[in-house]
Amino acid sequence: MSRLADAATPSANISATATLFTYHFLGAPSIADYQAGDDTWHNADPGAAYNVDFFSPCFLIDTIQYTVYSGPNNTGTQVIGWTNIAGPAYNMNSYTANWGIDFGAATEGVNYVTVRVTDFGGAAVSATDVFYVKKDTIAPTILTGAWSESSDYLWQSPANGQLYYGTGMAAAESVTLSGTATDTSSGWDVSGIATASFSLAFDDSPADDTTPAAWSALYDIEASNTGGATVTVSVYDFAGNVATAQYYAINNNALSIQYATISKDHWPSYSVFKIYYPDGVTELTASAPTGILESWLTVYNNSNMNVSADFTIDRLEYNAGPCQEADGTNAWCLDFYANFCTSQSDDPHYISFAGNASADGFRTVLAEERSIDGDLASGSFTATPGPDYVVVKPEGDGIIYADITVVQWCAGGACSPACAGAYCSDTPNAIPGKPDYVKYNNGGAIDRTLVEIADNTAPGALEWSWDSVNSRIILSNNPLVATVSYTPASGSEKVCVYLKDACDITITTGNWQSAAVLLETDPAMAPDSGKDFTENMPAAANGFTTITLPATADLTPSNQTQIKGNLFKGAACVNMTAESLPSDTPNTPIRVDATYYNPVDGATVPLSRTGGHYSPALITISGTTGAGAQVAIASETVIFAPAWASDVTYVMNPVWGFGGGRVAFVSRQTNPCDGAA
């Protein structure tokens, strides 16, 4: 403040000189910022920690205030409006105490502080961004976390994330607990995550992870670490906030079995079931070599004796679809059978499983599911024997009558009576009955059995019909440029194959009833006879289904010596013919053998034959007349009777009987004492 004095002109009434003073205030308020920016992140109120002083050299200070913005230079959002630090009517010339802001009202992130001071003279001074305060009171976020292992003794459930383990390991098995984390923010600045720490478990205390955005810890589980563990992961940010998550390890490696259904009397016996990991909801779906093995099956009889050796597993497969008579979709299908015919008094049997399952990196013992009361849902079953042998046999008299060639033909209207087709056999009533088959061979492209159509109708190409009035064969193809023969009525033979179990019962249901079988003739027997699988029976008569040999399932070409297809209800039948008598002496019969194929993998299977015995079919080929014709023998016939005193050698060639066996010759002594034998 300064003072100015001026001399005045004296007046008559004043005896002394007067002086006039004018006062000027020369000191405005000021702000002294001794506070640098606060780079420490706070998760709690730091209190009166900030050193910004205020001065007013002349007038006393009325108010000191601050305001907070989210951005520098009073930009962004005004987080805190003008708030008093001191005053109003502070009435001091200075304020030098440290002070703080309303931390609770401050925003998450960086808070920029602006101040102002006002004196009683009305002067005001402000300072922008005298310091800033970093606030972070929100805990980090643990984004992910999971166990990871490559041990046969450990397994993480995909359903609940928990680790399950057994204690059968010989040495420690390593497991990693790892995940990711971030500091929580919705766009504001944050302190950032600093460390991840891990609790004691399995006698291990992993070191803190200082790169917790992708944190991990290694533990070793030993056989002595029973009882499981709860591992707590703590992730800290630089403000001291912490987020925690817990991860569980369960000392449990028992799988459980849930049966859907089990056969009581079926070929083969079967079980449909599910296997669950210890979490109770995750299914074990892998089979050998990484899952369950067939050898783990244990079968008990009703006396609780292990009789597994008496059974064979035919199939163990997950998601097999139809499992015999049950639906095995998304379940295990187990087919098994008894190796021999067992007494019903030894049923029911009980199933259990035992063994190490290492599917998906987890070795465990399957929980035993063994019934003690015959409860079907607990795994009891009545065992049926599996395929044991096949039988091939003729269904008629065991005789095929050789085909007969037709040599006389007439054309259409030139026949007498007129022919209904292009050609007729010119031997009215000479054919005693409707043939079983008619065959046509022109020595070139056509050598086959013709297709039969309705009687008394005109056939088309490669067809034949029967003139039932005149007992004639009707053709379309020209017989004069070919050899046409026929199989006499009832001259063919139906030959069937049957699949038998060890109890000598034909298997008519289940997986095996439709197994593939190959029928083939023995090339060494009935040579040059033109033996032929001529026709497959329809399914209603147990014919083959799904024929794969011959490739086109066409049996019309001549000399078909093989047929392969699937059985129908455990059997398959065909009709056989022969063009002529065999060329050997004595005439050997046709021998038909069968080969069985496993329906699961299609492999040839040698059957065990513990019940009955395999037998091929032997079918005699006979002529209708002449030396080759079959003649019934009603009684014993004497074919040579030497004199009683004679020494005679008589050589007899063997002949074949109707059933394919050789005929027995009997030598009888009329007088035991005379030496004639």
Secondary structure, DSSP 8 states (H G I E B T S, - for coil): -B----B----TT--S--B----B-----EEEE------SEESS---S-B-EEEE-SSS-EEEEEEEEEEETTTEEEEEEEEEEEE-SS--BSEE-S-B---TTTS-SEEEEEEEEEEETTS-EEEEEEEEEEEE--S--EEEEEEEEE--TTEEE-TTT--EEE-S--SS-EEEEEEEEEE---SSS----EEEEEE--BTTB----BS-TTEEEEEEEE-TT-TT-EEEEEEEEETTS-EEEEEEEEE---EEEEEEEEE-SS-SSEEEEEEEE-TTSSSB---BTTTSB-GGGEEEE-TT--B-GGGEEEEEEEES-EEETTEEETTSEEEEEEESS---GGG--EEEEE-SEE-TTS--EEE-----SS--GGGTEE---B-EEEEEEEESSSSEEE--EEE--EEEGGGSSS--SSSEEES-TTTS-S--SEEEEE-SSS-EEE-EE--TTS---TTEEEEETTTTEEEESS-GGGSEEEEE-TT-SEEEEEEEEETTS-B--SSSGGG-EEEEEE-TTSSTTS--EEEEE--GGGT--EEEEESTT----BS---EEEEE-BTTEEEEEEE-SS--SSSS---EEEEEEEE-TTT--B-----SSS--B-EEEEEEBSSSTTB-----S--------TT----------B-TTSSB-------S-TTT---
